[in-house]
Amino acid sequence: MKNKRFAIIALMPLLFSCSGPLASAAHVIEMNASGDEDFNVLQFTDIHWNYSTNIKEASAFLTNTVNVAKARAGHIDLIEITGDSLLVANKKIATTLYDLVESWEIPWAFTFGNHDYEGEWSEAWMNNLVSSSKYKHAILPEAVNKEDDVDGFSNYVINVKRGTKVEWQIYNIDTHNLVEEFGSYDYDFIHENQVQWYEEEAQLAKQNNGGTSVPSIAFFHIPPTDIYDFEKDGTLVGGIKDEKFCPGEHASEFVKVAKENNCRGMFFGHDHSNDIVWKKDNIVFGYGVKANTELYSTEKDGIDITGCAILSLHKDSDKFDLEHLIIDYDTKQVSETLTWKEINL
């Protein structure tokens, strides 16, 4: 039987420098894949550090999870934090969390979640902190700190290169906080100008790749309304559903446009007790694994459903492996591994 543990955070932005054969460098970062190895991405989501967090205990859990993931995959090339790193926290708590992430000495990126807007800071303060020289492994383009025509504060793409070729693109997209309509509030969504930005970047990568589209992965926080279509018509990959879906009520064109531009997977958080994954129309679509018990989380048979996800992007391929590691928060032992090989087949 499952139950939920309740406790009671905000996030971080990031990016780096950029370059590219053509245009749009302001929102682009480049990273190099090593030799013949997969490019391994560790996804954390919904860490939710806040005033009541036991920092020592929470730090030990996250660091142990990184070490378990490194041992499991052989190496981690990038850490993606998909929103709600924090909730009702101050600048000291936020800085302590980012100091911890930086101490792992692995490149790290993030997207804003809805709770990341609620701390004692502004988006500009957070972006300036994470893009400062203090965090040498943080990836946050300078453009994210400036006003432009793209809504949100964490929209950028990482071009994963092997030699001179861009082999994969990793998109980080801001799903914002709440939107007001008719006097009430609902969760926000990926806006039209963000979809347009994504499509322009994907088409640019295709142009620079001799007319062949580059496979991509997208990370964001709040699931889109398409989640109901995937549940109804998609093929279940695995994981559990232990709460209702919580997308915004507003539909976005992002999934449709992403499908047309060779997006191979999109992953999010937000619903703490869901880590379910589907495949539909050759896109893998689903949740990560909540990285803490804060605010609330699920237990199954006395084991916390906490941990991380690992994506292994294959060389010279548009396929990847996905693995969910379930790591009990109290014992820090791996209780379950859910592994899906080349799930784009």
C-alpha positions in Angstrom: 0.0 0.0 0.0 1.2 3.5 -0.9 1.0 6.5 1.3 2.4 10.0 1.1 4.9 11.7 3.3 4.3 15.4 3.8 6.9 18.0 4.7 7.4 21.3 3.1 11.3 25.2 -2.2 12.8 27.3 -5.7 15.3 26.5 -8.2 18.2 27.6 -10.0 19.0 28.8 -13.4 22.1 28.3 -15.4 23.9 28.4 -18.6 27.3 29.1 -20.0 28.9 30.6 -23.1 28.0 29.7 -26.6 29.1 29.4 -30.1 27.9 27.8 -33.3 28.3 27.9 -37.1 25.2 30.0 -37.5 23.1 32.5 -35.5 21.2 32.3 -32.2 24.4 31.8 -30.1 22.8 33.8 -27.3 20.7 30.8 -26.1 23.2 28.0 -27.1 25.9 26.2 -25.1 28.2 23.6 -26.6 29.5 20.5 -24.8 31.7 17.7 -26.0 31.0 14.1 -25.8 33.9 11.8 -24.9 35.3 9.2 -27.3 33.0 6.4 -28.1 31.0 6.6 -24.9 27.3 7.5 -24.4 26.6 11.0 -23.2 25.0 10.4 -19.8 22.5 12.8 -18.3 21.3 12.6 -14.7 17.9 14.2 -14.0 17.0 15.5 -10.6 13.5 17.0 -10.0 11.5 18.6 -7.2 14.3 18.8 -4.6 12.2 21.4 -2.7 14.7 22.7 -0.1 13.0 25.1 2.3 13.2 26.5 5.8 12.3 23.2 7.4 14.8 21.1 5.4 17.4 19.1 7.3 20.3 20.4 5.1 22.8 17.8 6.3 20.5 14.9 5.7 19.3 16.2 2.4 22.8 16.9 1.2 23.9 13.4 2.1 21.0 11.9 0.1 21.7 13.9 -3.0 25.4 13.3 -2.9 24.9 9.6 -2.4 22.5 9.6 -5.3 25.0 11.2 -7.6 27.6 8.6 -6.6 25.2 5.7 -7.2 24.4 7.1 -10.6 28.0 7.5 -11.5 28.7 3.9 -10.5 25.7 2.7 -12.4 26.4 4.6 -15.6 30.2 4.7 -15.5 30.2 8.5 -15.7 27.8 11.4 -15.6 28.3 14.1 -18.2 25.5 16.5 -17.3 23.1 17.0 -14.4 19.7 18.4 -15.3 17.5 19.8 -12.5 14.0 20.1 -13.8 12.4 22.6 -11.5 11.4 23.2 -7.9 14.8 23.0 -6.4 13.5 25.3 -3.7 10.3 26.4 -2.0 9.8 29.1 0.6 13.5 29.6 1.2 16.0 32.4 1.6 19.2 33.2 -0.3 21.3 31.4 2.1 19.4 28.1 1.6 19.5 28.6 -2.2 23.2 29.3 -2.2 23.9 26.3 0.1 22.1 24.0 -2.4 24.0 25.4 -5.4 27.2 25.1 -3.5 26.5 21.4 -3.0 25.6 20.8 -6.7 28.8 22.6 -7.7 30.9 20.5 -5.3 30.1 17.4 -7.4 32.3 18.9 -10.2 29.9 17.8 -13.0 28.4 20.3 -15.5 24.9 21.1 -14.3 21.9 22.8 -15.9 18.4 23.7 -14.7 14.9 24.9 -15.5 12.7 27.0 -13.3 9.7 25.3 -11.6 6.6 27.0 -10.3 7.9 27.1 -6.7 11.3 28.5 -7.8 9.6 31.9 -8.2 8.4 32.0 -4.5 11.7 32.4 -2.6 13.2 35.6 -1.1 14.9 36.5 -4.4 14.2 37.7 -7.9 14.8 35.7 -11.1 17.6 38.1 -11.9 19.3 37.4 -8.6 19.1 33.7 -9.1 20.4 33.9 -12.6 23.2 36.2 -11.7 24.2 33.9 -8.8 24.3 30.7 -10.9 26.0 32.3 -13.9 28.7 33.9 -11.7 32.3 32.8 -11.7 31.7 31.1 -8.4 30.0 28.2 -10.1 32.4 27.0 -12.8 30.3 23.9 -13.7 27.0 25.7 -14.0 25.6 26.0 -17.5 23.6 29.2 -18.0 23.9 31.4 -21.0 24.3 35.1 -20.5 21.2 35.8 -22.6 19.0 34.3 -19.9 19.7 37.3 -17.8 18.5 39.7 -20.5 15.1 40.6 -21.8 14.3 39.1 -25.1 11.3 37.9 -27.1 11.2 34.5 -25.5 9.0 34.2 -22.3 10.6 32.8 -19.2 14.0 32.8 -17.5 15.5 29.4 -18.4 15.2 28.7 -22.1 18.4 27.5 -23.7 19.8 24.6 -25.7 22.9 22.5 -25.1 24.5 21.2 -28.3 26.3 18.0 -27.6 29.1 17.6 -30.1 31.5 14.8 -31.0 34.3 16.5 -32.9 32.7 19.1 -35.1 29.3 17.4 -35.4 26.3 18.3 -33.2 25.1 14.8 -32.2 22.3 15.7 -29.8 20.5 18.8 -28.6 19.3 19.1 -25.0 16.6 21.8 -24.6 15.8 23.5 -21.2 12.4 25.2 -21.2 10.8 27.4 -18.6 7.2 26.4 -17.9 6.7 29.4 -15.6 4.6 29.6 -12.5 0.9 30.4 -12.5 -1.4 32.1 -15.0 -4.5 34.1 -14.1 -7.7 33.7 -16.0 -11.2 34.8 -15.1 -10.1 35.6 -11.5 -8.5 32.3 -10.7 -5.0 30.8 -11.1 -3.8 27.7 -12.9 -0.4 26.3 -13.7 1.3 27.9 -16.7 2.6 26.2 -19.9 5.1 26.5 -22.8 4.2 29.7 -24.6 3.9 30.3 -28.3 7.1 32.3 -28.6 9.0 29.6 -26.7 7.7 27.0 -29.3 8.8 29.3 -32.1 12.2 29.7 -30.5 12.6 25.9 -30.1 11.6 25.3 -33.8 14.1 28.0 -35.0 16.9 26.4 -33.0 16.0 22.9 -34.2 15.8 24.1 -37.9 19.1 25.9 -37.5 20.8 22.7 -36.2 19.3 20.8 -39.1 20.7 23.4 -41.6 24.1 23.2 -39.9 23.9 19.4 -40.2 23.6 19.3 -44.0 19.8 19.2 -44.0 19.5 16.2 -41.6 17.6 16.9 -38.4 19.5 16.5 -35.1 17.8 14.4 -32.4 16.9 16.2 -29.2 15.7 15.8 -25.6 13.7 18.4 -23.8 13.6 19.1 -20.0 11.0 21.3 -18.3 9.0 21.3 -15.1 5.2 21.4 -15.6 3.8 18.6 -17.9 1.7 19.7 -20.9 -1.9 18.8 -21.4 -0.7 16.2 -23.9 -0.1 13.9 -21.0 -3.7 12.8 -21.2 -3.2 11.7 -24.8 -0.1 9.8 -23.9 -2.0 8.0 -21.1 -4.9 7.2 -23.4 -3.1 6.3 -26.6 0.6 5.9 -25.8 2.5 2.7 -25.0 3.3 2.3 -21.3 7.1 2.1 -20.8 7.0 1.8 -17.0 7.0 3.5 -13.6 4.1 4.3 -11.3 1.2 6.8 -11.2 0.2 7.6 -7.6 -1.5 11.0 -8.0 -3.6 12.9 -10.5 -1.8 14.7 -13.3 -1.3 18.4 -12.7 -0.7 20.2 -16.0 -2.0 23.6 -16.7 -5.4 23.9 -18.4 -3.9 25.7 -21.5 -2.8 23.6 -24.4 0.6 24.2 -26.0 1.8 23.4 -29.5 5.2 22.3 -28.1 4.7 18.5 -28.3 3.3 18.7 -31.8 6.2 20.9 -33.1 8.8 18.9 -31.2 7.6 15.7 -32.8 8.0 17.4 -36.3 11.6 18.3 -35.4 13.0 15.0 -34.2 12.6 15.4 -30.5 13.1 11.9 -29.1 12.1 12.5 -25.5 10.7 15.0 -23.1 10.9 14.8 -19.3 9.5 16.8 -16.5 8.6 16.7 -12.8 6.0 18.7 -10.8 3.8 15.7 -9.8 5.9 14.2 -7.0 4.2 10.9 -6.8 4.4 10.0 -10.5 7.4 8.6 -12.2 5.5 7.0 -15.1 6.8 7.0 -18.7 5.1 6.4 -22.1 6.0 6.3 -25.7 3.8 7.7 -28.5 4.6 8.7 -32.1 8.2 7.8 -31.4 8.6 10.3 -28.6 9.3 9.1 -25.0 7.4 11.2 -22.6 7.3 11.1 -18.8 8.3 12.1 -15.3 11.7 11.9 -13.6 12.0 10.6 -10.0 11.5 13.0 -7.1 14.8 13.8 -5.5 13.7 14.4 -2.0 10.8 13.7 0.4 10.1 17.4 0.9 6.6 18.8 0.5 5.3 15.3 -0.2 6.4 12.1 -1.7 5.2 8.5 -2.1 6.1 5.4 -0.2 5.5 1.9 -1.5 5.9 -1.1 0.9 7.7 1.2 3.3 10.3 2.4 0.7 10.5 6.0 -0.4 9.9 6.5 -4.2 12.8 9.0 -4.4 16.0 9.0 -6.5 16.9 10.0 -10.0 16.7 9.2 -13.7 19.6 8.6 -16.1 19.5 9.1 -19.8 22.3 7.6 -21.9 22.3 9.3 -25.4 23.9 7.0 -27.9 26.7 7.9 -30.3 25.8 8.3 -34.0 22.2 7.4 -33.2 18.8 9.0 -32.3 18.3 6.3 -29.6 18.9 6.4 -25.9 18.5 4.3 -22.8 16.5 5.4 -19.8 16.8 4.2 -16.2 15.0 5.2 -13.0 16.9 4.6 -9.8 14.6 4.3 -6.7 16.8 5.1 -3.7 15.3 5.0 -0.3 15.7 8.4 1.4 16.4 7.0 4.9 18.7 4.0 4.1 20.2 5.5 0.9 20.1 2.0 -0.6 18.9 1.3 -4.1 15.5 -0.5 -3.8 14.6 -0.7 -7.4 16.0 0.0 -10.9 13.7 0.4 -13.9 15.8 0.1 -17.1 14.6 0.7 -20.6 17.0 0.1 -23.5 16.7 2.0 -26.7 13.2 2.8 -26.0 12.9 4.9 -29.2 12.9 1.7 -31.2 
